[in-house]
Amino acid sequence: MESISQTIVAQRKKKHLSQEELAHQSGISLRTIQRIEKGTVNPHGHTLKTLAIALELDLSKIETSHSGNNLGTLRTLNAIGLLVIIAPLIHLFIQLMYWRRKKVNTGINQIERRIISFQIIWLLTTLVTFVLIHIISYLIAGQSVIGHFPYRLATYIFLLILNAGVVASTATQLNKDQAKILQWVPPLL
């Protein structure tokens, strides 16, 4: 599969344009075009659309070819969600930092946002669940713990299994139909 830089170079040459002419036509600086064609920079949003228009390329084809190159980034971002098992609060911070460093184009960005949004929702749900268990056990038994059964631990294990299941399901969907990945999760970012 062709990278976005290869697609742009091929189309520019097909249209018999120099880098300078493409810069003039698109309004994008020559230096930016040189970096994009070398593959040292991935164009985002406006730059990608502007180049697609100037080169008469179908933006969806560029995004699709570009998304194939970022499948590894999506897999890593998704797998970071499993860090919740050993670092419950820190995993979200790590995931957000990784996402900000590896941010890609708008087509993939929606999947990234839903992956991170799921982790945010999971974390908030877990915190609210623990507070509710504490309140309910206090109201029912007059104490913060009901009997000797560890309700909080059992609930947390259940929520961890749920999280791992969603991460595993997302990982398999990354290999198949990316359009269906976590569609039920509202993007919070």
Buried (B, 14 or more C-beta within 10 A) or exposed (E): EBBBBEBBBEBBEEBEBEBEBBBEBBEBEBEBBEBBBEBEBBBEEEBBBBBBEBBEBEBEEBBBBBBBBBEEBBBEBBBBBBBBEEEBEEBBEEBBEBBEEBBBBEBBBBBBBBBBBBBBEBBEEBEEBBEEBBEEBEEEEEEEBBEEEEBBEEBBEEBBEEBBEBBBEBBEBBEEEBEEBBEEBEBEE
